[in-house]
Amino acid sequence: MMHPLDQLSSEEITRAADLVRKSVGSNDRMRFVCISLAEPTKAELAAFDSGAGAPLRAAECVLLLPDSGETREMTVDLTAGQVQNSKTLPAGTIALFSPDDCFLAERIVKEDAGVRGLLKDRYGITDMDEVLATPSRTSAAWKKFFRSTNKHPNNSRGCSEHQKPSLAFTVLATISRWRATPGP
């Protein structure tokens, strides 16, 4: 028998995602930040411990809708197969990074002609596989700090893979608009 605090199974996560997609409508660019167990109340847990039936299983979902700039929280009743509630968070609310967000932001930046030109002109770097980017959030954009590789001439100090000297510029990558803007 499953305990009410057992994490969601892969089947439950898939079901929650499918129900959210159905509720939101067709949106290929929608991204899930997380899907996790909506924990039952203390009263429901006490009733379960006293022999009552298990409380309903529900999932909490946080998703990004890049086309509208919205971040939403949705609760899905997995037993009834429906969205219980949906809340659009206030404008400017920024959800956590997902790995997909990081890969997408890095791809936007690495494919941008302006960024590629800046790396070539300032540092002589033409192979984008020799560059990695680390994201951090600022407002509604991504701030990317580029770091050089061991092959870069400024890395004469023998830095480890995680301690490379920073290159001197920042790029804002706006995921919803698939655009990178090199900074100073």
C-alpha positions in Angstrom: 0.0 0.0 0.0 1.3 3.4 -0.9 1.8 5.9 1.9 0.3 9.4 1.3 3.8 11.0 1.6 5.4 8.7 -1.0 6.8 10.7 -3.8 4.9 10.7 -7.1 5.6 7.7 -9.4 6.7 8.3 -13.0 3.2 7.4 -14.1 1.7 10.0 -11.8 4.2 12.7 -13.0 3.3 11.8 -16.6 -0.4 12.0 -15.9 -0.1 15.4 -14.1 1.9 16.8 -17.1 -0.7 15.5 -19.5 -3.6 17.0 -17.5 -1.8 20.4 -17.3 -1.1 20.4 -21.0 -4.8 19.6 -21.7 -5.9 22.4 -19.4 -3.4 25.0 -20.7 -4.0 24.1 -24.4 -1.5 23.4 -27.1 1.7 25.2 -26.3 4.9 23.7 -27.6 7.1 26.2 -25.7 5.5 25.6 -22.3 8.1 24.3 -19.8 7.6 22.6 -16.5 9.8 23.8 -13.7 8.7 21.0 -11.4 6.0 18.5 -10.7 5.9 17.2 -7.1 3.6 15.8 -4.6 1.0 18.1 -3.1 1.2 16.9 0.5 -1.9 16.0 2.4 -2.9 18.1 5.4 -2.0 17.0 8.9 -5.6 16.1 9.6 -5.7 13.8 6.5 -2.4 12.1 7.6 -3.8 11.6 11.1 -7.0 10.1 9.7 -4.9 7.8 7.5 -2.7 6.7 10.5 -6.0 6.0 12.4 -7.1 3.5 9.7 -9.1 5.8 7.4 -8.5 5.6 3.7 -5.6 7.3 2.0 -6.1 10.9 1.0 -6.4 11.8 -2.6 -3.1 12.0 -4.5 -2.4 15.3 -6.0 0.5 17.0 -7.8 1.8 20.5 -7.6 3.1 21.8 -10.9 5.0 25.0 -11.7 5.2 25.9 -15.3 6.5 28.7 -17.5 4.6 30.0 -20.5 7.3 31.9 -22.4 5.0 33.4 -25.0 3.0 35.3 -22.4 5.8 35.6 -19.8 3.6 33.9 -17.2 4.6 31.6 -14.4 1.8 29.4 -13.1 1.2 27.1 -10.2 -1.3 24.4 -10.8 -2.6 21.6 -8.5 -3.8 18.4 -10.2 -6.1 15.9 -8.6 -4.6 12.7 -9.9 -7.5 10.5 -8.8 -10.2 12.6 -10.5 -8.0 13.5 -13.4 -8.5 17.2 -13.3 -6.8 20.5 -12.5 -8.0 21.6 -9.0 -6.7 25.1 -9.2 -4.5 27.3 -11.3 -2.8 30.5 -10.2 -0.8 32.9 -12.4 1.9 34.3 -10.3 2.4 38.1 -10.2 4.3 39.7 -13.2 8.0 39.6 -12.7 7.9 36.4 -10.7 10.8 34.3 -11.7 10.7 30.5 -11.3 13.7 28.3 -10.7 16.0 27.2 -13.5 15.3 23.9 -15.1 18.1 22.0 -16.8 16.3 22.6 -20.1 16.2 26.3 -19.4 20.0 26.3 -18.9 20.6 24.3 -22.1 18.2 26.5 -24.1 19.8 29.8 -22.9 23.3 28.5 -23.7 22.2 27.5 -27.1 20.6 30.9 -27.8 23.8 32.6 -26.8 26.2 30.3 -28.6 24.2 30.6 -31.9 24.0 34.4 -31.8 26.1 36.0 -34.5 26.8 39.1 -32.3 28.1 36.9 -29.4 30.2 34.8 -31.8 31.7 38.0 -33.3 32.5 39.4 -29.9 34.3 36.3 -28.8 36.3 36.2 -32.1 37.2 39.9 -32.0 38.1 40.2 -28.3 39.5 36.8 -27.5 40.2 35.0 -30.8 37.8 32.3 -29.9 35.9 30.8 -32.9 35.1 27.3 -31.6 32.0 27.6 -29.4 32.7 24.1 -28.0 35.6 25.7 -26.2 33.3 28.0 -24.2 30.8 27.3 -21.5 28.2 29.5 -20.0 26.8 29.7 -16.5 23.4 31.3 -16.1 21.9 33.5 -13.4 18.6 35.3 -13.4 18.1 39.0 -13.7 14.6 40.4 -14.1 13.0 38.6 -17.1 16.3 37.8 -18.9 19.2 35.5 -18.5 22.6 36.8 -17.6 25.4 34.6 -19.0 29.0 34.7 -17.9 31.4 33.1 -20.3 34.4 31.2 -19.0 37.4 30.2 -21.1 38.7 26.7 -21.5 42.2 25.3 -20.8 43.1 26.1 -24.5 42.6 29.8 -23.9 45.9 31.8 -23.6 44.8 33.6 -20.5 44.6 30.2 -18.6 48.3 30.0 -17.9 47.6 29.7 -14.1 46.6 26.0 -14.5 43.1 26.5 -13.3 40.9 23.5 -12.9 37.9 22.9 -15.1 35.7 24.7 -12.6 38.0 27.6 -11.9 38.7 29.1 -15.3 39.3 32.8 -15.7 36.2 34.7 -16.6 35.9 36.5 -20.0 34.9 40.1 -19.7 31.4 40.4 -21.0 27.8 39.5 -20.2 25.0 38.5 -22.5 21.3 38.7 -21.8 19.4 35.8 -23.5 15.7 36.3 -23.5 14.3 32.8 -23.9 10.8 33.9 -24.9 12.1 35.9 -27.8 15.0 33.6 -28.7 17.4 36.5 -28.7 20.8 37.3 -27.2 22.0 40.8 -26.5 25.8 41.2 -25.9 26.7 43.7 -23.2 29.9 45.6 -22.5 
